[in-house]
Protein backbone atom coordinates (compact mmCIF):
# COMPACT_ATOMS: atom_id res chain seq x y z
CA UNK A 1 0.00 0.00 0.00
CA UNK A 2 1.21 3.45 -0.96
CA UNK A 3 -1.04 5.92 0.83
CA UNK A 4 -1.60 9.57 -0.05
CA UNK A 5 -3.76 11.89 2.08
CA UNK A 6 -5.00 15.22 0.82
CA UNK A 7 -5.14 17.19 4.06
CA UNK A 8 -2.77 16.06 6.82
CA UNK A 9 -4.75 17.90 9.48
CA UNK A 10 -6.18 16.54 12.73
CA UNK A 11 -7.82 13.43 11.28
CA UNK A 12 -5.44 12.95 8.34
CA UNK A 13 -2.34 13.01 10.53
CA UNK A 14 -3.87 10.55 12.99
CA UNK A 15 -4.66 8.17 10.15
CA UNK A 16 -1.14 8.52 8.73
CA UNK A 17 0.35 7.68 12.12
CA UNK A 18 -1.89 4.61 12.42
CA UNK A 19 -0.81 3.37 8.99
CA UNK A 20 2.92 3.82 9.51
CA UNK A 21 3.55 0.08 9.95
CA UNK A 22 1.06 -1.02 7.28
CA UNK A 23 1.97 1.11 4.27
CA UNK A 24 5.20 1.00 2.30
CA UNK A 25 4.96 4.73 1.75
CA UNK A 26 2.82 7.55 3.16
CA UNK A 27 2.50 11.02 1.70
CA UNK A 28 0.05 13.87 1.84
CA UNK A 29 -0.50 17.58 1.66
CA UNK A 30 -0.26 20.45 4.13
CA UNK A 31 -0.56 24.22 3.92
CA UNK A 32 2.18 25.05 6.42
CA UNK A 33 5.88 24.60 5.56
CA UNK A 34 6.80 24.09 9.21
CA UNK A 35 4.31 21.27 9.59
CA UNK A 36 5.57 19.73 6.35
CA UNK A 37 9.10 19.62 7.73
CA UNK A 38 7.93 18.04 10.99
CA UNK A 39 5.96 15.36 9.17
CA UNK A 40 8.88 14.58 6.88
CA UNK A 41 10.93 14.06 10.03
CA UNK A 42 8.37 11.40 11.01
CA UNK A 43 8.76 9.64 7.67
CA UNK A 44 5.68 11.12 5.99
CA UNK A 45 6.30 12.73 2.60
CA UNK A 46 4.40 15.98 3.19
CA UNK A 47 3.97 18.22 0.16
CA UNK A 48 2.51 21.74 -0.24
CA UNK A 49 -1.05 22.32 -1.42
CA UNK A 50 -3.07 25.39 -0.47
CA UNK A 51 -6.18 24.46 -2.42
CA UNK A 52 -5.78 27.23 -4.98
CA UNK A 53 -3.08 25.85 -7.26
CA UNK A 54 -1.16 22.63 -7.76
CA UNK A 55 1.61 21.94 -5.29
CA UNK A 56 5.06 20.81 -6.29
CA UNK A 57 5.46 17.03 -6.34
CA UNK A 58 1.81 16.12 -5.73
CA UNK A 59 1.06 14.90 -9.26
CA UNK A 60 4.19 12.75 -9.18
CA UNK A 61 3.11 11.22 -5.86
CA UNK A 62 -0.32 10.39 -7.27
CA UNK A 63 1.27 8.28 -9.99
CA UNK A 64 2.51 5.88 -7.29
CA UNK A 65 -0.53 6.03 -4.99
CA UNK A 66 -2.60 2.90 -4.37
CA UNK A 67 -4.86 4.27 -1.61
CA UNK A 68 -6.07 7.87 -1.67
CA UNK A 69 -7.83 9.70 1.17
CA UNK A 70 -9.34 13.18 0.91
CA UNK A 71 -9.62 15.20 4.11
CA UNK A 72 -9.96 18.71 2.67
CA UNK A 73 -13.26 20.58 2.88
CA UNK A 74 -14.80 21.86 -0.34
CA UNK A 75 -15.52 25.54 -0.94
CA UNK A 76 -18.10 27.56 -2.80
CA UNK A 77 -16.29 26.70 -6.04
CA UNK A 78 -16.53 22.96 -5.43
CA UNK A 79 -14.05 20.36 -4.29
CA UNK A 80 -10.56 21.85 -4.08
CA UNK A 81 -8.76 18.59 -4.85
CA UNK A 82 -10.86 17.75 -7.89
CA UNK A 83 -10.43 21.26 -9.28
CA UNK A 84 -6.65 20.83 -9.38
CA UNK A 85 -6.02 17.09 -9.59
CA UNK A 86 -9.00 15.37 -11.22
CA UNK A 87 -7.09 14.48 -14.37
CA UNK A 88 -4.05 13.33 -12.41
CA UNK A 89 -6.21 11.05 -10.25
CA UNK A 90 -7.99 9.61 -13.27
CA UNK A 91 -4.58 8.90 -14.83
CA UNK A 92 -3.04 7.36 -11.68
CA UNK A 93 -2.03 3.87 -12.85
CA UNK A 94 -1.87 2.14 -9.45
CA UNK A 95 -4.92 3.55 -7.70
CA UNK A 96 -6.97 0.84 -5.95
CA UNK A 97 -9.19 2.71 -3.47
CA UNK A 98 -10.43 6.19 -2.53
CA UNK A 99 -11.72 7.34 0.83
CA UNK A 100 -13.60 10.63 1.11
CA UNK A 101 -14.10 12.24 4.53
CA UNK A 102 -17.42 14.06 4.79
CA UNK A 103 -19.70 15.09 7.65
CA UNK A 104 -22.94 13.99 9.28
CA UNK A 105 -24.06 17.55 8.58
CA UNK A 106 -25.24 16.38 5.14
CA UNK A 107 -28.22 14.69 6.84
CA UNK A 108 -29.56 18.00 8.16
CA UNK A 109 -31.98 18.22 11.06
CA UNK A 110 -34.10 15.25 12.14
CA UNK A 111 -35.59 16.54 15.37
CA UNK A 112 -33.52 14.21 17.53
CA UNK A 113 -34.56 11.03 15.69
CA UNK A 114 -32.17 8.18 14.96
CA UNK A 115 -30.71 8.14 11.44
CA UNK A 116 -28.41 5.80 9.51
CA UNK A 117 -26.66 5.71 6.15
CA UNK A 118 -29.93 4.99 4.34
CA UNK A 119 -31.46 8.24 5.59
CA UNK A 120 -31.76 10.64 2.63
CA UNK A 121 -29.52 13.71 3.00
CA UNK A 122 -31.21 17.07 3.37
CA UNK A 123 -28.38 19.49 4.12
CA UNK A 124 -28.87 23.08 5.11
CA UNK A 125 -27.60 25.75 2.76
CA UNK A 126 -23.88 26.44 2.85
CA UNK A 127 -21.14 24.10 4.01
CA UNK A 128 -23.25 20.95 4.27
CA UNK A 129 -24.62 21.49 0.77
CA UNK A 130 -21.04 21.86 -0.47
CA UNK A 131 -20.08 18.62 1.27
CA UNK A 132 -22.90 16.66 -0.34
CA UNK A 133 -21.98 18.07 -3.76
CA UNK A 134 -18.38 17.01 -3.16
CA UNK A 135 -19.51 13.50 -2.17
CA UNK A 136 -21.37 13.25 -5.46
CA UNK A 137 -18.38 14.55 -7.43
CA UNK A 138 -16.09 11.93 -5.89
CA UNK A 139 -18.69 9.25 -6.59
CA UNK A 140 -18.67 10.30 -10.24
CA UNK A 141 -14.87 10.19 -10.40
CA UNK A 142 -14.68 6.77 -8.76
CA UNK A 143 -17.24 5.43 -11.21
CA UNK A 144 -15.29 6.88 -14.16
CA UNK A 145 -12.00 5.52 -12.79
CA UNK A 146 -13.66 2.21 -11.83
CA UNK A 147 -12.13 2.12 -8.35
CA UNK A 148 -13.88 1.47 -5.00
CA UNK A 149 -14.92 4.55 -3.01
CA UNK A 150 -15.71 4.72 0.68
CA UNK A 151 -17.50 7.86 1.94
CA UNK A 152 -17.19 8.60 5.65
CA UNK A 153 -19.68 10.95 7.30
CA UNK A 154 -18.04 12.07 10.52
CA UNK A 155 -19.58 13.46 13.70
CA UNK A 156 -17.95 16.07 15.98
CA UNK A 157 -14.25 15.25 16.25
CA UNK A 158 -12.28 15.45 19.49
CA UNK A 159 -8.95 14.17 20.76
CA UNK A 160 -5.58 15.44 22.01
CA UNK A 161 -5.57 19.24 21.95
CA UNK A 162 -9.18 19.48 20.81
CA UNK A 163 -11.64 18.65 23.59
CA UNK A 164 -13.75 19.99 26.44
CA UNK A 165 -10.83 19.74 28.87
CA UNK A 166 -8.86 22.23 26.78
CA UNK A 167 -11.87 24.51 26.51
CA UNK A 168 -12.28 24.53 30.28
CA UNK A 169 -8.58 25.15 30.85
CA UNK A 170 -8.68 28.10 28.46
CA UNK A 171 -11.86 29.53 29.95
CA UNK A 172 -13.79 28.99 26.70
CA UNK A 173 -16.21 26.27 27.81
CA UNK A 174 -19.90 27.14 28.12
CA UNK A 175 -22.82 24.96 29.12
CA UNK A 176 -25.55 25.98 26.71
CA UNK A 177 -28.81 24.18 27.36
CA UNK A 178 -31.30 23.64 24.58
CA UNK A 179 -33.99 21.14 25.62
CA UNK A 180 -33.65 17.71 23.98
CA UNK A 181 -30.58 18.80 21.94
CA UNK A 182 -28.01 16.05 21.40
CA UNK A 183 -24.88 15.55 19.30
CA UNK A 184 -22.71 12.58 18.40
CA UNK A 185 -18.95 12.77 18.68
CA UNK A 186 -16.00 10.62 17.62
CA UNK A 187 -12.47 10.37 18.99
CA UNK A 188 -9.82 10.98 16.35
CA UNK A 189 -8.19 7.64 17.21
CA UNK A 190 -11.43 5.86 16.31
CA UNK A 191 -11.55 7.74 13.00
CA UNK A 192 -8.03 6.52 12.21
CA UNK A 193 -8.84 2.94 13.19
CA UNK A 194 -12.01 2.91 11.10
CA UNK A 195 -10.21 4.29 8.04
CA UNK A 196 -7.52 1.63 8.45
CA UNK A 197 -10.17 -1.09 8.47
CA UNK A 198 -11.89 0.50 5.48
CA UNK A 199 -8.70 0.73 3.42
CA UNK A 200 -7.93 -2.92 4.09
CA UNK A 201 -11.44 -4.12 3.14
CA UNK A 202 -11.69 -2.01 0.90
CA UNK A 203 -14.87 -0.20 1.92
CA UNK A 204 -17.22 0.74 -0.90
CA UNK A 205 -20.22 2.42 0.71
CA UNK A 206 -21.24 5.32 2.94
CA UNK A 207 -20.29 4.92 6.60
CA UNK A 208 -21.19 7.00 9.64
CA UNK A 209 -18.29 7.62 12.02
CA UNK A 210 -19.94 8.44 15.33
CA UNK A 211 -19.89 7.25 18.92
CA UNK A 212 -22.52 5.06 20.57
CA UNK A 213 -24.27 7.67 22.71
CA UNK A 214 -25.46 11.02 21.33
CA UNK A 215 -25.46 13.38 24.29
CA UNK A 216 -26.36 16.94 25.31
CA UNK A 217 -23.32 19.22 24.94
CA UNK A 218 -23.63 20.56 28.50
CA UNK A 219 -23.13 17.02 29.83
CA UNK A 220 -19.76 16.78 28.07
CA UNK A 221 -18.57 19.99 29.72
CA UNK A 222 -19.75 18.76 33.12
CA UNK A 223 -17.89 15.47 32.62
CA UNK A 224 -14.67 17.32 31.77
CA UNK A 225 -15.04 19.54 34.84
CA UNK A 226 -15.48 16.49 37.04
CA UNK A 227 -12.27 14.95 35.68
CA UNK A 228 -10.37 18.19 36.31
CA UNK A 229 -11.85 18.64 39.77
CA UNK A 230 -13.28 22.08 39.01
CA UNK A 231 -16.76 23.53 39.10
CA UNK A 232 -18.48 23.44 35.72
CA UNK A 233 -19.53 26.76 34.24
CA UNK A 234 -23.16 27.72 34.91
CA UNK A 235 -25.87 26.55 32.57
CA UNK A 236 -27.04 29.14 30.03
CA UNK A 237 -30.42 28.79 28.33
CA UNK A 238 -29.87 28.60 24.59
CA UNK A 239 -32.27 31.42 23.83
CA UNK A 240 -30.24 33.75 26.08
CA UNK A 241 -26.82 32.85 24.68
CA UNK A 242 -24.83 35.21 22.48
CA UNK A 243 -23.72 33.08 19.54
CA UNK A 244 -22.22 33.65 16.13
CA UNK A 245 -24.47 32.74 13.18
CA UNK A 246 -22.29 29.66 12.57
CA UNK A 247 -22.57 28.47 16.17
CA UNK A 248 -26.31 29.07 16.22
CA UNK A 249 -26.74 27.09 13.00
CA UNK A 250 -24.83 24.21 14.61
CA UNK A 251 -27.60 23.96 17.22
CA UNK A 252 -30.18 24.01 14.45
CA UNK A 253 -29.50 20.35 13.70
CA UNK A 254 -30.55 17.64 16.13
CA UNK A 255 -30.17 13.94 15.36
CA UNK A 256 -28.93 10.66 16.73
CA UNK A 257 -26.47 9.00 14.35
CA UNK A 258 -26.22 5.22 14.17
CA UNK A 259 -22.76 3.71 13.74
CA UNK A 260 -23.96 0.12 13.24
CA UNK A 261 -22.57 -0.22 9.72
CA UNK A 262 -18.91 0.27 10.69
CA UNK A 263 -19.36 -2.51 13.23
CA UNK A 264 -21.15 -5.02 11.03
CA UNK A 265 -19.34 -4.38 7.73
CA UNK A 266 -15.87 -3.24 8.82
CA UNK A 267 -15.61 -5.07 12.15
CA UNK A 268 -14.82 -1.87 14.07
CA UNK A 269 -15.11 -1.81 17.85
CA UNK A 270 -14.70 1.75 19.06
CA UNK A 271 -11.94 2.29 21.58
CA UNK A 272 -13.94 5.21 22.98
CA UNK A 273 -17.64 4.33 22.59
CA UNK A 274 -18.75 7.50 24.42
CA UNK A 275 -17.27 10.87 25.34
CA UNK A 276 -16.84 9.61 28.90
CA UNK A 277 -14.21 7.02 27.98
CA UNK A 278 -12.56 9.41 25.56
CA UNK A 279 -12.21 12.30 27.98
CA UNK A 280 -11.17 10.02 30.83
CA UNK A 281 -8.35 8.56 28.73
CA UNK A 282 -7.14 11.99 27.62
CA UNK A 283 -7.05 13.16 31.23
CA UNK A 284 -5.50 9.95 32.61
CA UNK A 285 -2.80 9.78 29.93
CA UNK A 286 -1.96 13.46 30.10
CA UNK A 287 -2.56 13.87 26.37
CA UNK A 288 -5.50 16.23 26.57
CA UNK A 289 -3.41 19.30 25.75
CA UNK A 290 -2.09 17.66 22.58
MINUMAR-361976 format. One line per 8 residues: number of its first residue (from 1); their letters; for each residue x, y, z of C-alpha. Coordinates in steps of 0.02 Angstrom, whole numbers, plus 32768, in hexadecimal, padded with zeros to 4 digits. Layout:
<recs>
NUM) A) X/Y/Z; ...
</recs>
This chain:
<recs>
1) XXXXXXXX) 8000/8000/8000; 803C/80AD/7FD0; 7FCC/8128/8029; 7FB0/81DF/7FFE; 7F44/8253/8068; 7F06/82F9/8029; 7EFF/835B/80CB; 7F76/8323/8155
9) XXXXXXXX) 7F12/837F/81DA; 7ECB/833B/827D; 7E79/82A0/8234; 7EF0/8287/81A1; 7F8B/828B/820E; 7F3F/820F/828A; 7F17/8199/81FB; 7FC7/81AA/81B4
17) XXXXXXXX) 8011/8180/825E; 7FA1/80E7/826D; 7FD7/80A8/81C1; 8092/80BF/81DB; 80B2/8004/81F2; 8035/7FCD/816C; 8062/8037/80D5; 8104/8032/8073
25) XXXXXXXX) 80F8/80ED/8057; 808D/817A/809E; 807D/8227/8055; 8003/82B6/805C; 7FE7/836F/8053; 7FF3/83FF/80CF; 7FE4/84BB/80C4; 806D/84E5/8141
33) XXXXXXXX) 8126/84CE/8116; 8154/84B5/81CC; 80D8/8428/81DF; 8116/83DB/813E; 81C7/83D5/8182; 818D/8386/8225; 812A/8300/81CA; 81BC/82D9/8158
41) XXXXXXXX) 8223/82BF/81F6; 81A3/823A/8227; 81B6/81E2/8180; 811C/822C/812B; 813B/827C/8082; 80DC/831F/809F; 80C6/838F/8008; 807E/843F/7FF4
49) XXXXXXXX) 7FCC/845C/7FB9; 7F67/84F6/7FE9; 7ECB/84C7/7F87; 7EDF/8551/7F07; 7F66/850C/7E95; 7FC6/846B/7E7C; 8051/8449/7EF8; 80FD/8411/7EC6
57) XXXXXXXX) 8111/8354/7EC3; 805B/8326/7EE1; 8035/82E9/7E31; 80D2/827E/7E35; 809C/8231/7EDB; 7FF0/8207/7E95; 8040/819E/7E0C; 807E/8126/7E94
65) XXXXXXXX) 7FE6/812D/7F06; 7F7E/8091/7F25; 7F0D/80D6/7FAF; 7ED1/818A/7FAD; 7E79/81E5/803A; 7E2D/8293/802E; 7E1F/82F8/80CE; 7E0E/83A8/8086
73) XXXXXXXX) 7D69/8405/8090; 7D1C/8445/7FEF; 7CF8/84FD/7FD1; 7C77/8562/7F74; 7CD1/8537/7ED2; 7CC5/847C/7EF0; 7D42/83FA/7F2A; 7DF0/8445/7F34
81) XXXXXXXX) 7E4A/83A2/7F0D; 7DE1/8377/7E76; 7DF6/8427/7E30; 7EB3/8411/7E2B; 7ED3/8356/7E20; 7E3E/8300/7DCF; 7E9D/82D4/7D31; 7F36/829B/7D93
89) XXXXXXXX) 7ECA/8228/7DFF; 7E71/81E0/7D68; 7F1B/81BD/7D1A; 7F68/8170/7DB8; 7F9B/80C2/7D7D; 7FA2/806B/7E27; 7F0A/80B1/7E7F; 7EA4/802A/7ED7
97) XXXXXXXX) 7E35/8088/7F53; 7DF6/8135/7F81; 7DB6/816F/8029; 7D58/8213/8038; 7D3F/8264/80E3; 7C99/82BF/80EF; 7C27/82F3/817F; 7B85/82BB/81D0
105) XXXXXXXX) 7B4D/836E/81AD; 7B12/8333/8101; 7A7D/82DE/8156; 7A3A/8384/8198; 79C1/838F/8229; 7957/82FA/825F; 790C/833B/8301; 7974/82C7/836D
113) XXXXXXXX) 7940/8228/8311; 79B8/8199/82EC; 7A00/8197/823C; 7A73/8122/81DB; 7ACB/811D/8133; 7A27/80FA/80D9; 79DB/819C/8118; 79CC/8214/8083
121) XXXXXXXX) 7A3C/82AE/8096; 79E8/8355/80A8; 7A75/83CE/80CE; 7A5C/8482/80FF; 7A9C/8507/808A; 7B56/852A/808F; 7BDF/84B5/80C9; 7B76/8418/80D5
129) XXXXXXXX) 7B31/8432/8027; 7BE4/8445/7FE8; 7C14/83A3/8040; 7B87/8341/7FEF; 7BB5/8387/7F44; 7C69/8352/7F62; 7C30/82A3/7F94; 7BD4/8297/7EEF
137) XXXXXXXX) 7C69/82D8/7E8C; 7CDC/8255/7ED9; 7C5A/81CF/7EB7; 7C5B/8203/7E00; 7D18/81FE/7DF8; 7D22/8153/7E4A; 7CA2/8110/7DCF; 7D04/8158/7D3C
145) XXXXXXXX) 7DA8/8114/7D80; 7D55/806E/7DB1; 7DA1/806A/7E5F; 7D4A/804A/7F06; 7D16/80E4/7F69; 7CEE/80EC/8022; 7C95/8189/8061; 7CA4/81AE/811A
153) XXXXXXXX) 7C28/8223/816D; 7C7A/825B/820E; 7C2D/82A1/82AD; 7C7E/8324/831F; 7D37/82FB/832D; 7D9A/8305/83CE; 7E40/82C4/840E; 7EE9/8304/844C
161) XXXXXXXX) 7EEA/83C2/844A; 7E35/83CE/8411; 7DBA/83A4/849B; 7D50/83E7/852A; 7DE3/83DB/85A4; 7E45/8457/853B; 7DAE/84C9/852D; 7D9A/84CB/85EA
169) XXXXXXXX) 7E53/84E9/8607; 7E4E/857D/858F; 7DAF/85C4/85D9; 7D4F/85AA/8537; 7CD6/8522/856E; 7C1D/854D/857E; 7B8B/84E0/85B0; 7B03/8513/8538
177) XXXXXXXX) 7A5F/84B9/8558; 79E3/849E/84CD; 795C/8421/8501; 796D/8375/84AF; 7A07/83AC/8449; 7A88/8323/842E; 7B24/830A/83C5; 7B90/8275/8398
185) XXXXXXXX) 7C4D/827E/83A6; 7CE0/8213/8371; 7D90/8207/83B6; 7E15/8225/8332; 7E67/817E/835C; 7DC5/8125/832F; 7DBF/8183/828A; 7E6E/8146/8263
193) XXXXXXXX) 7E46/8093/8293; 7DA7/8091/822B; 7E01/80D6/8192; 7E88/8052/81A7; 7E04/7FC9/81A7; 7DAD/8019/8112; 7E4D/8025/80AB; 7E73/7F6E/80CC
201) XXXXXXXX) 7DC4/7F32/809D; 7DB8/7F9B/802D; 7D19/7FF6/8060; 7CA3/8025/7FD3; 7C0D/8079/8024; 7BDA/810A/8093; 7C0A/80F6/814A; 7BDC/815E/81E2
209) XXXXXXXX) 7C6D/817D/8259; 7C1B/81A6/82FE; 7C1D/816A/83B2; 7B9A/80FD/8405; 7B42/817F/846F; 7B07/8227/842A; 7B07/829D/84BF; 7ADA/834F/84F1
217) XXXXXXXX) 7B72/83C1/84DF; 7B63/8404/8591; 7B7C/8353/85D3; 7C24/8347/857B; 7C60/83E7/85CE; 7C25/83AA/8678; 7C82/8306/865F; 7D22/8362/8635
225) XXXXXXXX) 7D10/83D1/86CE; 7CFA/8339/873C; 7D9B/82EC/86F8; 7DFA/838D/8717; 7DAF/83A4/87C5; 7D68/8450/879F; 7CBA/8499/87A3; 7C64/8494/86FA
233) XXXXXXXX) 7C2F/853A/86B0; 7B7A/856A/86D2; 7AF3/852F/865D; 7AB8/85B1/85DE; 7A0F/859F/8588; 7A2A/8596/84CE; 79B2/8623/84A8; 7A18/8697/8518
241) XXXXXXXX) 7AC3/866B/84D2; 7B26/86E1/8464; 7B5E/8676/83D1; 7BA9/8693/8327; 7B38/8665/8293; 7BA5/85CB/8274; 7B98/858F/8329; 7ADC/85AE/832B
249) XXXXXXXX) 7AC7/854B/828A; 7B26/84BB/82DB; 7A9C/84AE/835D; 7A1B/84B1/82D2; 7A3D/83F9/82AD; 7A08/8372/8326; 7A1B/82B9/8300; 7A5A/8215/8345
257) XXXXXXXX) 7AD4/81C2/82CD; 7AE1/8105/82C5; 7B8E/80B9/82AF; 7B52/8006/8296; 7B98/7FF5/81E6; 7C4F/800D/8217; 7C38/7F82/8296; 7BDF/7F05/8228
265) XXXXXXXX) 7C39/7F25/8183; 7CE6/7F5E/81B9; 7CF4/7F02/825F; 7D1B/7FA2/82BF; 7D0D/7FA6/837D; 7D21/8058/83B9; 7DAB/8072/8437; 7D47/8104/847D
273) XXXXXXXX) 7C8E/80D9/8469; 7C57/8177/84C5; 7CA1/821F/84F3; 7CB6/81E1/85A5; 7D39/815F/8577; 7D8C/81D6/84FE; 7D9E/8267/8577; 7DD1/81F5/8605
281) XXXXXXXX) 7E5E/81AC/859D; 7E9B/8257/8565; 7E9F/8292/861A; 7EED/81F2/865F; 7F74/81E9/85D9; 7F9E/82A1/85E1; 7F80/82B5/8526; 7EED/832C/8531
289) XX) 7F56/83C5/8507; 7F97/8373/8469
</recs>
